[in-house]
Amino acid sequence: MASASQRTVSEIFTRFLIDTYWTDPFDNDFMRAFCESAELAAQHPTDDPSADIIPLITGSVAEFYIQPMLSCVGDFDLMYHRSTQLAIPAGYPPPTQLPAEFHNRVLVFDMIGDRRFPGYVYLVSSHILTQCTEDGRYNAVRCERRPVSYAGLVAEHGDSRHGPAQVNEWSDEPLFYVVRVAGGHYSRDNVNCTRCLLWPPQAAAWPTRRRNYGWPDSATVDRVVSNGCDVVDTTHRRCKENPWLGHMQCRLSFSRAEILLLKSWMPQQQIIYHLLRVFLKNERFTDSANNSGGGILCNYHIKTLMLWACELKPRRQWTGDFNAIRISVKLLRTLAAWLTEESCSHYFVKNCNLFDMLDGSAQLTASKLMSVTQSWLLEWFIHNYLRRCVHLCPENVSRLFDDISTIPTRTLQIAVSAVVDWRSRIWPIVSCCNFARFQYAMKNCVSKLSLNVRSCLYWIKELPSVDHILPAYYTALTFLHVCCKIIRNSLSDELLDILSTLCLLSNDARRCLSAHHSSVLSLRQAAVLMKVVATNSRSTVQLIEIELAKAYLYRALRCKDSDSDSVYCPVNVYLAVLSYTAGQYQTAIDHCTLVTMSQDHLHCSSYVVQGELIPKTDDTVDVVLGLAVFYQYIQTSALNLQQRTRNIGVFTTELFAHYLHIRCLSVQKYQSSSTGLIW
């Protein structure tokens, strides 16, 4: 190509890339990954039924928010950790509070760094955390310190293994797939990990290092650090044959950080990352089946190259006279220089060299990359990228490129414009179809696959970030599904917890699972629902929330544990309150009678009726509770003391039962007299 013609064609190709990518959250790759992740969240490890699996979509599906005409995604990756295991940096105190996803009993490992191999650690058991029922905080007890074989901790079945990933392959179409992939072959990489909620000391310099061009910004850095990291089961290549290190060594993973950072990239930066991956893969510089770093180059090296480029290059390189070919050549030569120097600095971990073990072919690879010119790379992308995109178009568009090598520049511009126009016209149709497919996949997941509290929590947590309509759609689907199950059978504890999760739009899985056998926890779960009823008296699902709260209270009465006697009176009082709110006055009287006839109130002396849980009963109760709140505020302000509790303990269970009993009788008497007047 002549120089002027080359610049024009390069500009045409760059414009083509910018004008043809989509930002559709409902593409088929994301749908597969999301539904698989939700199904994984509903399962338990085969060797530990008490543990939950908490998944995270990683890899290309999570990192790319653009969808070019050629897919960015191959097989999809899922990282997941157990709710019963946690890693902390060595020397740090064990936590006293954990996110709701963790179990009430957690085994803690110290992460001990390997000075010879930065970024690699060893896990040593150190503490057992047990959640306290009263305040939800965790108490730590030291356990025997011993090195732990990571593979023995988290091993799961898989067809094969690539680095830290267990590869699952199948040919039959899963239940939630709507569109079959050619050949019917599917693959998912499962990366089992141990969660670390803290930013590791090995990467302590990353948040504060000097950044001349403002990327990433301080808000993104804070989000990255607050997400911590993970520990995955993979060993440094020099240690694989070592009989001890090969089983004990593991690596820090920054997948959560990388997702946040790549999502903050401009579209131009994501386009360059995509082009580099396509080129290096098709030219066999990378081995797509081995992303563990075993070959000369892998996708992680390309990602590291782009992360450094985004931080060290000014914004105008990406937003000014943006030329995809020119930037790609510059980055390929940077990569070649790294190979020549055998130095590729880890983006997060200081003094960690990703090229610390290259073989003799590295220099040959560097020489090939260094020889790539703009004209050669442009020709390559025209023939190996643009041509493949054209094949996706209808015949009337694709025939404009019958002999792409001889098309004049002006004709190429017209042909590319035809592709852009066709793609923009089909975008609304494709978007609507993708949305409908996603809804169909959701229906199949709810009706045909596992449904439990953990999977519900996953859907509730993740769907709002996909689309604001989908949470309501999922809630409706699940309500209908649970109703069908209740009609065929009855309201089980599992279904009760699912309905509670849907009504509250959040939940604590620990409390739900433990509440099955605990009267106190069942009472607390009922209290959460009663508070919603009290504060949202006009809620459209108030009657459902009332019935769910009553179901938890009845569960508390059925429990036979050490706290059964102490919750007997408050449970019956709250059942009376809910029955009164629903207009079931005789049922309310019956529960009040059980409280007033109780022979021993000493067991319940510590339980008072919490005012904030009582829906509007009458003006008398409201006035008394209002005065109590006012008195509590004055006392706190006058004494300059912090309020110890939000619970307003004005009524004892016995006193309130007497009052409510009288109130119900008066209402019944009024209704009877009114009925008599009518007749």
matplotlib code that plots the C-alpha trace (Angstrom):
import matplotlib.pyplot as plt

x = [0.0, 1.1, 1.6, -1.5, -3.7, -2.4, -3.4, -6.8, -7.5, -6.2, -8.6, -11.5, -10.7, -10.4, -13.8, -15.3, -14.2, -15.7, -19.0, -19.7, -19.3, -22.4, -22.9, -25.6, -25.7, -27.8, -25.6, -25.5, -22.1, -23.2, -26.5, -24.6, -22.2, -24.8, -27.2, -24.3, -23.1, -26.6, -26.8, -23.4, -24.5, -27.3, -24.9, -22.7, -19.2, -19.3, -17.0, -18.7, -22.5, -22.6, -20.6, -22.1, -20.4, -20.1, -19.4, -17.9, -18.0, -14.5, -12.5, -13.6, -17.4, -16.9, -14.1, -15.5, -18.5, -18.2, -19.2, -17.4, -18.6, -16.0, -16.7, -14.3, -15.3, -14.4, -15.2, -16.3, -14.7, -16.2, -14.3, -15.9, -15.0, -16.5, -18.5, -16.6, -13.0, -11.2, -7.6, -5.9, -2.4, 0.0, 0.3, -3.2, -5.8, -8.8, -11.9, -14.8, -17.4, -17.9, -20.2, -23.5, -22.3, -20.0, -21.0, -21.4, -18.3, -15.3, -11.8, -9.2, -5.8, -2.8, -1.3, 2.5, 4.4, 7.3, 10.1, 11.7, 8.5, 6.6, 2.8, 2.9, 1.8, 1.3, -1.8, -1.4, -4.5, -4.6, -8.1, -11.7, -14.3, -17.7, -20.5, -22.1, -25.9, -26.6, -24.8, -23.7, -20.0, -17.4, -15.3, -11.8, -10.3, -6.7, -6.4, -3.5, -1.1, -0.2, 0.5, -2.4, -2.4, -4.6, -5.6, -6.8, -8.9, -10.8, -10.5, -13.6, -14.2, -13.4, -12.7, -9.2, -7.1, -5.5, -3.5, -5.8, -8.9, -10.9, -12.3, -15.8, -16.9, -20.1, -22.0, -25.6, -27.4, -28.1, -31.7, -31.3, -29.6, -31.8, -29.5, -27.3, -23.7, -22.3, -21.3, -23.1, -19.8, -19.6, -16.8, -16.5, -13.4, -14.1, -11.4, -11.8, -10.3, -10.1, -11.4, -9.2, -11.2, -8.0, -5.6, -2.5, 0.9, 2.6, 0.7, 0.8, 2.6, 0.0, -2.7, -0.3, 2.1, 2.5, 0.2, 0.9, -2.2, -5.0, -5.8, -7.1, -8.7, -8.9, -12.5, -11.6, -8.4, -10.5, -13.0, -10.3, -8.6, -11.8, -12.5, -9.3, -8.0, -8.3, -5.9, -6.0, -4.4, -1.5, 2.2, 5.1, 6.6, 9.9, 8.2, 5.8, 8.2, 9.0, 7.3, 6.4, 6.0, 4.1, 1.2, 1.5, 2.2, -0.6, -0.9, -2.6, -5.3, -6.4, -9.3, -11.7, -9.4, -8.9, -12.6, -13.1, -10.1, -11.0, -14.6, -13.2, -11.4, -12.6, -14.1, -11.0, -8.8, -11.1, -10.9, -7.1, -7.1, -9.5, -7.4, -4.1, -5.8, -7.2, -3.9, -1.6, -4.0, -4.4, -0.7, -0.1, 1.9, -0.4, -1.9, -5.6, -5.7, -3.1, -3.6, -1.6, 1.6, 3.1, 3.7, 5.7, 2.7, -0.8, -3.8, -2.6, 0.6, -1.6, -3.8, -0.7, 0.6, -2.6, -2.9, 0.5, -0.2, -3.4, -1.6, 1.6, 0.2, -1.7, -5.5, -5.0, -3.3, -6.7, -9.1, -7.2, -6.1, -7.0, -5.6, -6.0, -3.2, -0.6, -1.3, -1.3, 2.1, 3.5, 2.2, 3.5, 6.9, 6.8, 5.9, 8.8, 11.1, 9.9, 10.6, 14.1, 14.8, 13.0, 11.2, 7.4, 6.5, 3.3, 0.8, 0.0, 2.8, 6.1, 9.3, 7.2, 8.5, 6.1, 8.9, 11.2, 11.3, 11.5, 12.9, 15.1, 12.1, 11.3, 13.9, 12.5, 9.0, 10.4, 12.1, 8.8, 6.8, 9.5, 9.3, 5.6, 4.9, 1.8, 1.3, 1.7, -0.6, -3.2, -3.1, -3.4, -6.5, -8.2, -7.8, -8.2, -10.6, -12.6, -13.2, -14.6, -16.9, -18.2, -19.1, -21.6, -23.5, -26.2, -25.2, -26.1, -23.5, -20.9, -20.6, -19.3, -16.1, -15.8, -12.1, -11.1, -7.4, -8.2, -10.9, -10.0, -10.0, -13.2, -15.0, -13.7, -15.2, -18.6, -18.5, -17.5, -20.3, -22.7, -21.6, -22.0, -25.4, -26.6, -25.3, -27.0, -30.3, -30.4, -29.2, -32.8, -34.0, -31.0, -31.3, -34.9, -34.3, -31.4, -33.6, -36.3, -33.8, -32.5, -36.0, -36.6, -33.3, -34.4, -37.7, -35.9, -33.4, -36.3, -38.6, -36.2, -33.0, -32.2, -33.9, -32.8, -31.9, -28.3, -29.3, -32.1, -29.5, -27.3, -30.1, -31.2, -27.7, -26.6, -29.7, -29.9, -26.6, -27.8, -31.2, -33.6, -36.6, -35.3, -35.4, -39.2, -39.5, -37.4, -39.4, -42.7, -41.3, -40.1, -43.4, -45.3, -42.9, -43.2, -47.0, -47.1, -44.9, -47.0, -50.2, -48.6, -47.0, -46.9, -44.8, -41.4, -38.7, -36.7, -39.7, -40.4, -36.8, -37.0, -40.2, -38.7, -35.6, -37.8, -39.9, -36.8, -34.8, -31.8, -31.2, -28.6, -28.2, -26.5, -29.6, -32.0, -30.0, -29.5, -33.1, -34.4, -33.2, -33.1, -36.1, -34.2, -33.1, -36.5, -37.9, -35.3, -36.2, -39.8, -38.8, -37.1, -40.3, -42.4, -40.3, -41.0, -44.7, -44.6, -42.7, -44.4, -48.0, -49.2, -47.0, -48.7, -47.3, -48.0, -50.4, -47.6, -45.1, -47.5, -48.1, -44.3, -43.6, -46.3, -44.7, -41.3, -43.0, -44.7, -41.4, -39.9, -42.7, -41.9, -38.2, -37.2, -34.0, -32.6, -34.3, -37.8, -39.2, -37.7, -39.3, -42.7, -44.4, -42.9, -43.7, -47.3, -47.5, -46.2, -48.5, -51.4, -50.2, -50.0, -53.4, -54.9, -53.3, -54.8, -58.2, -58.2, -59.3, -60.3, -56.9, -55.2, -57.3, -56.2, -52.5, -53.0, -54.7, -51.7, -49.4, -51.7, -52.3, -48.5, -47.6, -44.0, -43.0, -39.6, -38.2, -39.5, -38.5, -35.7, -38.1, -40.2, -42.4, -40.3, -42.2, -40.5, -42.0, -45.6, -47.7, -50.2, -52.5, -54.4, -53.8, -53.1, -50.2, -48.8, -48.9, -47.2, -44.5, -44.0, -43.5, -41.0, -39.0, -39.1, -38.0, -35.2, -34.0, -34.1, -32.2, -29.5, -29.1, -29.0, -26.5, -24.5, -24.6, -24.8, -28.0, -27.4, -30.3, -33.0, -35.6, -38.2, -39.0, -42.2, -44.5, -43.7, -45.1, -47.7, -48.8, -49.2, -51.0, -53.6, -54.0, -54.4, -56.8, -59.1, -58.6, -59.7, -62.7, -63.8, -63.4, -65.4, -68.1, -68.3, -68.5, -71.3, -73.3, -72.8, -74.0, -77.1, -77.9, -77.7, -80.2]
y = [0.0, 3.5, 5.6, 7.9, 4.9, 3.0, 5.9, 6.1, 2.3, 2.3, 5.1, 3.2, 0.1, 2.0, 3.7, 0.3, -1.1, 1.9, 2.0, -1.8, -2.8, -3.2, -2.8, -5.4, -7.0, -9.9, -11.5, -15.3, -15.6, -13.6, -15.5, -18.8, -17.6, -15.9, -19.0, -21.4, -19.2, -19.1, -22.9, -23.2, -21.0, -23.4, -26.3, -27.5, -29.0, -32.7, -33.1, -30.4, -30.2, -27.5, -25.1, -22.8, -22.0, -18.3, -17.8, -14.9, -14.6, -13.8, -13.8, -12.2, -12.3, -10.2, -7.9, -6.8, -4.6, -4.2, -6.9, -6.4, -8.3, -11.0, -12.3, -11.4, -14.6, -18.2, -20.5, -18.7, -18.8, -19.1, -18.4, -19.6, -19.8, -21.7, -20.0, -22.0, -20.9, -17.6, -16.4, -13.5, -12.2, -13.7, -11.5, -9.9, -10.5, -12.6, -10.6, -10.2, -9.5, -11.1, -10.6, -12.4, -14.9, -16.6, -19.5, -19.2, -21.4, -20.5, -22.0, -19.3, -19.7, -17.4, -16.5, -16.8, -15.2, -16.9, -14.4, -16.3, -16.2, -12.9, -13.4, -17.0, -18.0, -20.9, -21.5, -22.4, -23.1, -20.6, -19.9, -21.1, -18.3, -19.0, -16.5, -15.3, -15.6, -12.4, -9.8, -11.6, -11.0, -13.7, -15.2, -16.5, -19.6, -20.7, -24.0, -26.3, -24.5, -26.7, -26.2, -27.2, -28.7, -26.3, -28.9, -31.1, -28.3, -27.3, -30.0, -30.6, -32.9, -31.7, -33.2, -31.7, -29.0, -25.9, -24.0, -23.3, -24.1, -27.3, -27.6, -29.0, -29.9, -31.3, -31.8, -31.8, -28.5, -27.4, -26.6, -22.8, -22.6, -21.1, -21.0, -24.0, -23.5, -25.1, -28.6, -28.6, -28.3, -26.3, -25.6, -23.9, -23.3, -23.6, -21.8, -22.9, -20.4, -19.2, -15.7, -13.0, -9.9, -7.8, -6.3, -8.4, -7.0, -8.3, -5.6, -2.9, -0.4, -0.5, 1.7, 4.6, 4.6, 7.7, 7.9, 10.8, 10.4, 9.8, 6.2, 4.5, 7.3, 7.3, 6.0, 3.0, 2.3, 2.4, -0.1, -2.4, -2.4, -2.9, -6.1, -7.8, -10.8, -14.6, -17.5, -20.1, -23.5, -23.2, -23.6, -21.7, -23.6, -24.0, -25.7, -28.1, -31.1, -30.4, -33.1, -30.6, -27.2, -28.8, -29.5, -26.6, -23.5, -21.4, -18.0, -14.7, -13.9, -10.4, -11.3, -9.1, -6.1, -6.8, -6.9, -3.5, -2.0, -3.3, -2.1, 1.4, 1.4, 3.5, 1.6, 2.4, 0.6, -2.4, -2.5, -2.6, -5.3, -7.3, -6.8, -7.9, -11.1, -11.9, -11.3, -13.2, -16.1, -16.5, -16.2, -18.8, -16.5, -17.6, -21.0, -20.6, -23.9, -22.8, -19.5, -20.5, -19.0, -22.3, -21.1, -18.2, -15.8, -16.1, -13.8, -12.7, -11.2, -9.2, -8.0, -6.9, -5.1, -3.2, -2.4, -0.8, 1.0, 2.5, 3.8, 5.0, 6.6, 9.9, 9.9, 11.7, 8.5, 6.8, 9.8, 12.0, 10.8, 7.3, 4.7, 1.1, -0.2, 2.3, 1.7, -2.1, -2.0, 0.1, -2.3, -5.4, -3.9, -3.1, -6.8, -7.8, -5.6, -7.3, -10.7, -9.6, -8.3, -11.3, -8.8, -8.5, -6.7, -7.9, -5.1, -5.4, -7.3, -5.5, -7.4, -10.2, -11.0, -12.9, -13.7, -15.2, -18.6, -18.3, -20.9, -20.3, -19.6, -16.4, -14.5, -15.9, -14.7, -11.3, -11.0, -11.8, -9.3, -6.6, -7.1, -6.3, -3.1, -1.0, -1.9, -5.6, -5.6, -3.6, -6.1, -8.9, -7.4, -6.6, -10.3, -12.1, -9.9, -7.7, -10.6, -12.8, -9.9, -9.6, -13.3, -12.5, -10.1, -10.9, -11.7, -8.2, -6.7, -9.4, -9.5, -5.9, -7.5, -10.3, -9.5, -7.5, -7.4, -5.4, -3.0, 0.6, 2.8, 4.6, 1.3, -0.1, 2.9, 2.3, -1.4, -0.8, 1.8, -0.9, -3.2, -0.5, 0.4, -3.2, -3.8, -0.6, -1.6, -5.1, -3.9, -3.2, -6.5, -8.4, -6.5, -7.4, -11.1, -11.3, -9.8, -12.3, -15.2, -14.0, -14.0, -17.5, -18.7, -17.2, -19.1, -22.4, -21.8, -21.2, -24.0, -26.8, -26.3, -26.0, -23.2, -22.4, -19.4, -19.2, -19.1, -16.6, -14.4, -14.6, -13.5, -10.7, -9.4, -9.6, -8.8, -5.0, -4.5, -6.1, -4.4, -2.6, -4.6, -8.1, -8.2, -7.7, -10.3, -12.8, -12.2, -12.9, -16.1, -17.4, -16.5, -18.4, -21.4, -21.5, -21.3, -24.3, -26.2, -25.3, -26.4, -29.8, -30.3, -27.8, -24.8, -26.3, -24.5, -24.1, -22.5, -20.2, -18.9, -18.4, -16.3, -14.3, -13.6, -12.4, -10.1, -8.6, -8.5, -9.5, -12.0, -13.6, -17.2, -18.1, -17.1, -18.9, -22.2, -22.0, -20.8, -24.2, -25.6, -22.4, -20.8, -17.5, -17.2, -18.0, -15.3, -12.9, -13.7, -13.0, -9.7, -8.6, -9.2, -7.5, -4.4, -4.2, -4.6, -1.9, 0.6, -0.1, -0.3, 0.3, -2.3, -4.3, -7.5, -6.7, -9.7, -12.0, -10.5, -10.9, -14.6, -15.2, -13.6, -15.8, -18.9, -18.1, -17.5, -20.9, -22.4, -20.9, -22.6, -25.9, -25.7, -27.7, -26.2, -24.5, -21.2, -22.6, -21.5, -18.0, -17.2, -18.8, -15.6, -13.1, -15.4, -15.6, -11.9, -11.2, -13.8, -11.9, -8.6, -9.9, -11.6, -8.3, -6.5, -9.0, -8.6, -12.1, -11.0, -14.3, -15.8, -12.8, -13.4, -17.1, -16.1, -13.4, -16.0, -18.4, -15.6, -14.4, -18.1, -18.8, -19.8, -18.7, -15.4, -15.4, -17.2, -14.4, -11.5, -10.3, -10.2, -7.1, -6.2, -4.2, -1.1, -0.8, -4.2, -3.4, -2.3, 0.5, -1.0, 2.0, 5.6, 4.7, 2.3, 4.9, 7.7, 5.5, 4.4, 8.0, 9.2, 6.5, 7.4, 11.1, 10.2, 8.1, 10.9, 13.4, 11.1, 10.3, 14.0, 15.3, 12.7, 12.9, 9.1, 7.0, 5.1, 1.5, 0.0, 0.9, -1.4, 0.5, -1.7, -0.1, -3.1, -6.4, -9.4, -10.0, -6.4, -6.1, -9.4, -8.1, -4.9, -6.5, -9.0, -6.2, -4.3, -7.4, -8.0, -4.3, -4.5, -7.8, -6.2, -3.2, -5.3, -7.4, -4.3, -2.8, -6.0, -6.0, -2.5, -3.4, -6.3]
z = [0.0, -0.7, 2.5, 1.9, 0.9, 4.0, 6.3, 4.7, 5.0, 8.5, 9.4, 7.7, 9.7, 12.9, 12.2, 11.4, 14.8, 16.7, 14.7, 14.9, 18.5, 20.7, 24.4, 25.0, 28.4, 27.2, 24.6, 24.5, 26.2, 29.2, 29.4, 29.5, 32.1, 34.3, 34.4, 35.0, 37.8, 39.4, 39.1, 40.7, 43.6, 44.3, 44.9, 47.7, 47.6, 47.5, 50.5, 52.7, 52.4, 55.0, 52.8, 50.2, 46.9, 46.1, 42.4, 40.4, 36.6, 35.4, 32.2, 29.0, 29.7, 32.8, 31.5, 28.1, 28.0, 24.2, 21.8, 18.4, 15.3, 16.1, 19.6, 22.4, 24.3, 23.9, 26.7, 29.9, 33.3, 36.8, 40.0, 43.2, 46.9, 49.8, 52.6, 55.2, 54.3, 54.5, 54.0, 55.8, 55.4, 58.0, 61.1, 60.7, 63.4, 62.4, 61.5, 63.9, 61.2, 57.8, 54.8, 55.0, 52.4, 54.9, 57.2, 60.9, 61.3, 59.2, 59.0, 58.7, 56.9, 57.2, 53.8, 54.2, 51.2, 49.4, 49.1, 46.2, 44.2, 44.8, 44.2, 45.5, 49.1, 51.4, 53.4, 57.1, 59.3, 62.2, 63.6, 63.7, 63.6, 65.2, 64.9, 68.2, 68.1, 70.1, 68.1, 64.9, 65.5, 65.2, 68.0, 67.0, 68.5, 67.6, 66.0, 65.2, 62.8, 59.9, 56.2, 54.1, 50.7, 48.7, 46.2, 49.0, 50.3, 47.3, 44.7, 42.6, 39.7, 36.2, 32.8, 32.6, 34.1, 32.7, 35.3, 38.3, 36.3, 36.1, 32.6, 32.3, 28.8, 27.5, 24.2, 25.2, 25.4, 29.0, 30.0, 29.9, 26.4, 23.8, 20.8, 20.0, 19.3, 16.2, 17.0, 20.3, 22.3, 25.5, 27.9, 31.3, 33.3, 37.1, 39.2, 42.8, 45.2, 48.8, 49.5, 51.1, 52.0, 52.5, 50.0, 50.2, 51.5, 48.3, 46.4, 49.1, 46.8, 44.1, 45.6, 46.4, 43.5, 41.4, 38.4, 36.0, 33.8, 36.4, 35.6, 37.5, 39.5, 43.3, 43.4, 41.3, 43.3, 46.5, 45.0, 43.9, 47.3, 49.2, 47.1, 48.4, 46.4, 46.1, 46.4, 43.6, 43.3, 40.9, 41.5, 40.0, 37.1, 38.9, 41.8, 40.0, 40.3, 43.9, 46.0, 48.8, 47.0, 44.1, 46.5, 49.0, 46.9, 45.5, 43.8, 44.5, 42.1, 41.2, 39.0, 40.9, 40.6, 36.9, 36.2, 37.8, 36.0, 32.6, 33.0, 33.6, 30.3, 27.4, 24.4, 22.4, 25.0, 25.0, 21.2, 21.3, 23.9, 21.7, 18.6, 20.3, 21.6, 18.2, 16.4, 18.9, 19.1, 15.3, 14.7, 17.4, 19.7, 22.4, 23.3, 24.0, 25.8, 28.3, 30.0, 33.0, 31.7, 30.6, 27.0, 25.7, 25.8, 27.2, 27.5, 30.9, 29.4, 26.9, 29.8, 31.8, 28.7, 28.4, 32.1, 32.1, 28.8, 30.2, 33.3, 31.7, 28.5, 28.3, 27.6, 24.3, 22.9, 23.1, 22.5, 20.0, 16.6, 17.5, 15.1, 16.1, 13.9, 15.0, 18.7, 18.2, 16.5, 19.3, 22.0, 20.1, 20.0, 23.7, 24.3, 22.0, 24.1, 27.3, 25.8, 24.7, 28.2, 29.8, 32.0, 32.4, 35.6, 37.3, 37.3, 41.0, 42.8, 43.1, 42.1, 40.4, 36.9, 34.6, 32.3, 34.9, 33.1, 29.3, 27.0, 23.9, 21.6, 23.4, 21.4, 18.2, 19.2, 20.1, 16.7, 14.9, 17.0, 16.5, 12.7, 12.5, 10.7, 10.4, 6.7, 7.3, 10.4, 8.5, 5.7, 8.2, 9.9, 6.6, 5.5, 8.8, 10.7, 8.4, 5.9, 8.8, 9.9, 6.3, 6.2, 9.0, 6.8, 4.3, 0.7, -0.7, 1.7, 1.7, -2.1, -2.0, -0.7, -3.3, -3.9, -0.9, -1.9, -5.1, -3.8, -4.3, -1.2, -2.1, -2.8, 0.5, 2.3, 0.7, 1.4, 5.1, 5.4, 4.2, 6.9, 9.6, 8.3, 8.2, 11.8, 13.1, 11.6, 13.1, 16.5, 17.9, 16.7, 18.1, 21.4, 21.9, 21.0, 23.4, 26.2, 25.4, 25.4, 28.8, 30.2, 28.8, 30.4, 33.7, 33.5, 32.8, 35.7, 38.1, 37.0, 36.0, 37.9, 41.6, 43.6, 47.1, 49.2, 47.9, 44.3, 45.0, 46.7, 43.7, 41.3, 43.6, 44.0, 40.4, 38.3, 39.2, 37.6, 34.4, 34.0, 36.3, 35.0, 35.6, 39.5, 39.4, 36.6, 38.6, 41.8, 39.9, 38.3, 41.7, 43.5, 40.8, 41.0, 44.9, 44.7, 42.4, 44.8, 47.8, 46.0, 45.2, 48.6, 51.5, 52.7, 53.6, 55.5, 52.3, 50.5, 53.5, 53.4, 49.6, 50.0, 52.8, 50.7, 47.8, 50.1, 51.8, 48.5, 50.7, 53.4, 55.5, 54.4, 57.7, 59.6, 57.3, 57.5, 61.2, 61.9, 60.9, 64.3, 66.4, 68.1, 68.7, 65.1, 63.8, 66.1, 64.7, 61.1, 61.9, 63.5, 60.3, 58.4, 61.1, 60.9, 57.2, 57.9, 60.5, 58.4, 55.1, 56.1, 52.6, 50.9, 48.2, 49.6, 53.3, 53.7, 52.3, 54.7, 57.6, 56.8, 56.4, 59.7, 61.3, 59.7, 61.2, 64.6, 64.4, 63.5, 66.6, 68.7, 67.0, 67.8, 70.8, 72.1, 75.2, 74.3, 73.6, 77.0, 76.8, 73.4, 74.2, 75.4, 72.9, 70.0, 71.0, 71.6, 68.1, 66.6, 68.3, 66.9, 63.4, 63.6, 64.9, 62.0, 59.6, 61.2, 62.8, 66.2, 67.7, 66.7, 68.4, 71.5, 71.6, 71.5, 74.1, 76.4, 76.0, 77.3, 80.2, 81.3, 81.3, 84.9, 84.7, 83.1, 84.7, 81.7, 79.5, 81.8, 79.4, 76.5, 76.1, 73.2, 70.7, 69.7, 66.3, 65.3, 66.1, 63.1, 63.8, 66.5, 67.8, 69.0, 72.6, 71.7, 69.3, 71.9, 74.5, 72.0, 70.9, 74.4, 75.0, 71.9, 73.0, 76.5, 75.2, 72.9, 75.8, 78.1, 75.5, 74.6, 78.2, 79.4, 76.1, 75.9, 72.8, 72.5, 73.4, 71.6, 69.1, 70.7, 72.6, 75.7, 77.1, 77.3, 78.9, 77.0, 79.8, 79.9, 76.2, 75.9, 78.5, 76.6, 73.2, 74.6, 75.8, 72.6, 70.5, 72.7, 72.2, 68.5, 68.3, 70.5, 68.2, 65.1, 66.6, 67.6, 64.1, 62.5, 64.8, 63.7, 60.1, 60.6]

ax = plt.figure().add_subplot(projection="3d")
ax.plot(x, y, z, "-o")
ax.set_aspect("equal")
plt.show()
